[in-house]
Amino acid sequence: MGLFDLTGKVALITGSTKGIGKAIAKQMAASGASVVVSSRNQDACDEVAAEIQAAGGNAFAKACNINYKEQLQALVDNTISHFGRIDILVVNAALNPFYGKSQDIPDEAFDKIMSSNIGSAHRLCQMVLPGMAENGGGAAIIVSSIAGLKGSDVLGAYGISKAADMQIARNLAVEWGPSNIRVNCIAPGLIRTDFARALWENPETYKQTVSKYPLRRIGEPDEIAGAAIYLASDAGSFTTGQTIVVDGGGTITG
C-alpha cells in the first residue's frame, strides 16, 4: 500500500459538483476512496457520481444545502447508512455573496457568510468527528483560502470566514488529536474555478494577479486535490492543525 493510497476509506466532500470539490472527489476516488458527492443540486450530484463510477470509482450522491443544520445532519446520516462510516471529511462548500468594501456590505450578506462558511464547518465537524473517533481515527480537511491570510478591500467578510477556518482546524486538531483524528486546512490561491471566475476571467485582473505569482499562472483544481489527498492519506499522518498554502507562491511575494 502506497503512502497516498485511500483504498477502503470513505470520504464525504461538500461542494463537490464543480471546481475544487469535484477535483477532490474524482482524485480521491481514483486513489481508492469511496466518495460522497454533495452540493445543493441533486441532479448535479448524480452527474458527478456517475462520472466517477464510469471511471471505475465508487460514489454516492446526496444533495445538501450547507445553510441548514438538518440538511447537514441528513447528509452525514445518509453517508453512514450507505457506506457505514466516514474516514475523511472535506469541508469545501462555501459562499461569497458580496464583492466590495467592508463598509458597504449589508448585514444580511455578512451574517450569511459567517453562518454558512464558519457555521457549516463547525457543525459538520461536530457531527462527523465523534464517529471517526469511535472508528479509530480519521482526517478532516477544511478548504480555506489565502483570503484568510491577507488583507483585502473587496473580500473582507469572506477573508474573515476563511481565517476562522484555520482556527477551527487548530482548535479541533488539539481537541481530537488524542483520538487519532487530524484536522487541517488548505488555503488555495487563485484557482481556475467558477467561484473565482471574476478574478481570472477579466484579462486585466488576471494579468495583474499572476504578475505577483512566481509561477506566473493561476492554479488548477487538481493541484488542490493533490494537497487534499496528502492530508487524507498516510502521507500526512503526522500533519495536523496546519494550513497548507497552495498558491503558486502568491503570498510570499504579495
C-alpha positions as CSV (number, residue, x, y, z in Angstrom):
1,M,0.0,0.0,0.0
2,G,1.4,3.4,-1.0
3,L,1.6,6.4,1.1
4,F,-1.1,8.2,-0.9
5,D,-3.5,5.2,-1.2
6,L,-7.0,5.7,0.1
7,T,-8.4,2.2,-0.6
8,G,-11.0,1.3,2.0
9,K,-11.6,4.9,3.1
10,V,-14.9,6.7,2.9
11,A,-14.7,10.4,2.0
12,L,-17.5,12.9,2.4
13,I,-16.9,16.1,0.3
14,T,-19.2,19.1,0.4
15,G,-19.4,21.4,-2.6
16,S,-18.1,18.6,-4.8
17,T,-20.0,19.0,-8.1
18,K,-17.6,21.5,-9.6
19,G,-14.3,23.2,-9.2
20,I,-12.0,22.3,-6.3
21,G,-14.6,20.0,-4.6
22,K,-15.2,18.0,-7.8
23,A,-11.5,17.6,-8.4
24,I,-11.0,16.3,-4.8
25,A,-13.9,13.9,-5.2
26,K,-12.6,12.5,-8.5
27,Q,-9.0,12.2,-7.4
28,M,-9.8,10.6,-4.0
29,A,-11.9,8.1,-5.9
30,A,-9.0,7.5,-8.2
31,S,-6.9,6.9,-5.2
32,G,-9.3,4.2,-3.9
33,A,-11.7,6.0,-1.6
34,S,-15.5,5.6,-1.7
35,V,-16.7,9.2,-2.1
36,V,-19.9,11.1,-1.3
37,V,-20.6,13.8,-3.8
38,S,-22.7,16.7,-2.4
39,S,-23.9,20.1,-3.4
40,R,-27.3,21.9,-3.4
41,N,-28.5,20.3,-6.6
42,Q,-29.2,16.6,-6.6
43,D,-29.0,16.3,-10.4
44,A,-25.5,17.8,-10.4
45,C,-24.6,15.3,-7.6
46,D,-25.9,12.4,-9.6
47,E,-24.0,13.6,-12.7
48,V,-20.6,13.8,-10.9
49,A,-21.2,10.5,-9.1
50,A,-21.9,8.9,-12.5
51,E,-18.7,10.3,-13.9
52,I,-16.7,8.8,-11.0
53,Q,-18.4,5.4,-11.4
54,A,-17.8,5.4,-15.1
55,A,-14.1,5.9,-14.4
56,G,-14.2,2.8,-12.1
57,G,-14.7,4.6,-8.8
58,N,-17.3,4.2,-6.1
59,A,-19.5,7.2,-5.4
60,F,-22.8,8.1,-3.7
61,A,-24.7,11.3,-4.4
62,K,-26.6,13.3,-1.8
63,A,-27.7,16.9,-2.1
64,C,-27.3,19.2,0.8
65,N,-27.6,23.0,1.4
66,I,-24.9,23.8,4.0
67,N,-27.1,26.7,5.3
68,Y,-29.4,24.2,7.1
69,K,-28.3,22.1,10.0
70,E,-30.9,19.5,9.4
71,Q,-29.6,19.0,5.8
72,L,-26.1,18.7,7.1
73,Q,-27.2,16.0,9.6
74,A,-29.1,14.2,6.8
75,L,-26.0,14.2,4.7
76,V,-23.9,12.7,7.4
77,D,-26.7,10.2,8.3
78,N,-27.1,9.1,4.7
79,T,-23.4,8.7,4.2
80,I,-23.2,6.4,7.2
81,S,-26.2,4.5,6.2
82,H,-24.8,4.0,2.7
83,F,-21.1,3.3,3.5
84,G,-21.1,2.6,7.2
85,R,-18.6,5.1,8.2
86,I,-16.8,8.4,7.4
87,D,-13.0,8.3,7.4
88,I,-12.3,11.6,5.6
89,L,-14.3,14.8,5.8
90,V,-13.7,17.6,3.3
91,V,-15.5,20.8,4.1
92,N,-15.3,22.6,0.8
93,A,-18.7,24.3,0.2
94,A,-18.7,28.0,0.9
95,L,-20.2,31.1,-0.4
96,N,-19.4,34.8,-1.0
97,P,-22.5,36.9,-1.9
98,F,-20.7,40.2,-1.7
99,Y,-17.6,41.6,-3.5
100,G,-16.7,45.1,-2.3
101,K,-15.6,47.2,0.6
102,S,-16.4,46.0,4.2
103,Q,-18.0,49.4,4.8
104,D,-20.6,48.6,2.2
105,I,-21.6,45.0,3.0
106,P,-25.2,44.6,4.0
107,D,-25.8,42.9,7.4
108,E,-27.7,40.1,5.7
109,A,-24.7,39.3,3.4
110,F,-22.2,39.5,6.3
111,D,-24.3,37.2,8.5
112,K,-24.8,34.7,5.7
113,I,-21.1,34.5,5.0
114,M,-20.4,33.8,8.7
115,S,-23.2,31.4,9.2
116,S,-22.6,29.4,6.0
117,N,-18.8,29.3,5.8
118,I,-17.9,29.1,9.5
119,G,-21.1,27.5,10.8
120,S,-21.1,24.6,8.3
121,A,-17.5,23.7,9.0
122,H,-18.1,23.8,12.8
123,R,-21.4,21.8,12.6
124,L,-20.1,19.2,10.1
125,C,-17.0,18.5,12.4
126,Q,-19.3,18.3,15.4
127,M,-21.4,15.7,13.5
128,V,-18.6,13.6,12.0
129,L,-15.6,13.6,14.3
130,P,-17.1,11.6,17.2
131,G,-17.9,8.8,14.8
132,M,-14.3,9.0,13.4
133,A,-13.0,8.6,16.9
134,E,-15.1,5.5,17.5
135,N,-13.7,4.0,14.4
136,G,-10.1,4.7,15.4
137,G,-9.4,8.0,13.7
138,G,-9.7,9.9,10.5
139,A,-8.9,13.2,8.8
140,A,-10.9,16.4,8.4
141,I,-9.8,18.9,5.8
142,I,-11.3,22.4,5.5
143,V,-10.8,24.2,2.2
144,S,-9.9,27.7,3.3
145,S,-8.3,30.5,1.2
146,I,-5.3,32.8,1.1
147,A,-8.0,35.4,1.6
148,G,-7.8,34.4,5.3
149,L,-4.1,35.3,5.3
150,K,-4.1,38.6,3.5
151,G,-5.9,41.9,3.8
152,S,-8.4,42.8,1.1
153,D,-10.5,45.7,0.1
154,V,-13.1,43.6,-1.7
155,L,-13.2,40.2,0.1
156,G,-13.3,41.4,3.7
157,A,-16.0,39.2,5.2
158,Y,-15.1,36.2,3.1
159,G,-11.5,36.6,4.4
160,I,-12.7,36.7,8.0
161,S,-14.6,33.4,7.4
162,K,-11.6,31.8,5.8
163,A,-9.3,32.9,8.7
164,A,-11.8,31.3,11.0
165,D,-11.4,28.0,9.1
166,M,-7.8,27.9,10.1
167,Q,-8.5,28.5,13.7
168,I,-11.2,25.8,13.7
169,A,-8.6,23.4,12.3
170,R,-6.1,24.3,15.1
171,N,-8.7,24.0,17.8
172,L,-10.1,20.7,16.6
173,A,-6.6,19.3,16.0
174,V,-5.8,19.9,19.7
175,E,-9.2,18.5,20.8
176,W,-9.3,15.4,18.6
177,G,-5.6,14.5,18.2
178,P,-5.7,12.0,21.1
179,S,-8.4,10.2,19.2
180,N,-6.1,9.9,16.1
181,I,-8.0,12.5,14.2
182,R,-6.1,15.0,12.1
183,V,-7.6,18.4,11.2
184,N,-6.0,20.7,8.6
185,C,-6.8,23.4,6.2
186,I,-5.8,24.0,2.6
187,A,-5.5,27.7,1.6
188,P,-5.7,27.9,-2.2
189,G,-4.6,31.0,-4.1
190,L,-6.4,31.9,-7.4
191,I,-7.7,28.7,-8.9
192,R,-9.5,28.3,-12.2
193,T,-13.0,27.7,-10.9
194,D,-16.4,29.2,-11.4
195,F,-16.3,30.5,-7.8
196,A,-13.2,32.7,-8.7
197,R,-14.3,33.5,-12.2
198,A,-14.5,37.2,-11.5
199,L,-10.8,37.2,-10.6
200,W,-9.4,35.3,-13.7
201,E,-11.9,35.8,-16.5
202,N,-11.1,39.6,-16.8
203,P,-7.7,39.7,-18.7
204,E,-6.6,42.8,-16.8
205,T,-7.3,41.4,-13.4
206,Y,-5.8,38.1,-14.3
207,K,-2.6,39.7,-15.6
208,Q,-2.3,41.9,-12.5
209,T,-2.8,38.9,-10.2
210,V,-0.4,36.4,-11.9
211,S,2.3,39.0,-12.3
212,K,2.8,38.7,-8.5
213,Y,2.9,34.9,-8.6
214,P,6.3,33.4,-9.0
215,L,4.9,30.7,-11.3
216,R,3.1,33.4,-13.4
217,R,-0.1,31.5,-13.7
218,I,-3.2,30.5,-11.7
219,G,-3.7,27.1,-10.3
220,E,-5.9,24.2,-11.5
221,P,-8.4,22.3,-9.3
222,D,-6.4,19.1,-9.4
223,E,-3.5,20.9,-7.8
224,I,-5.6,21.4,-4.7
225,A,-6.8,17.9,-4.9
226,G,-3.2,16.7,-4.6
227,A,-2.8,18.5,-1.3
228,A,-6.1,17.0,0.0
229,I,-5.0,13.5,-0.8
230,Y,-1.8,14.1,1.1
231,L,-3.7,15.3,4.1
232,A,-6.2,12.5,4.0
233,S,-3.7,9.7,3.5
234,D,-0.8,8.1,5.4
235,A,1.5,10.6,3.7
236,G,0.1,13.2,6.0
237,S,-0.2,11.0,9.1
238,F,1.9,13.4,11.2
239,T,0.4,16.6,9.9
240,T,-2.3,18.3,11.9
241,G,-3.6,21.7,12.9
242,Q,-1.8,23.2,9.8
243,T,-2.8,25.4,6.9
244,I,-1.1,24.3,3.7
245,V,-0.9,27.2,1.3
246,V,-1.2,26.2,-2.4
247,D,-1.0,29.4,-4.3
248,G,1.8,29.4,-6.8
249,G,3.9,31.5,-4.4
250,G,1.5,34.4,-4.4
251,T,1.6,35.0,-0.6
252,I,5.4,35.1,-0.5
253,T,5.7,37.9,-3.0
254,G,2.4,39.9,-2.5
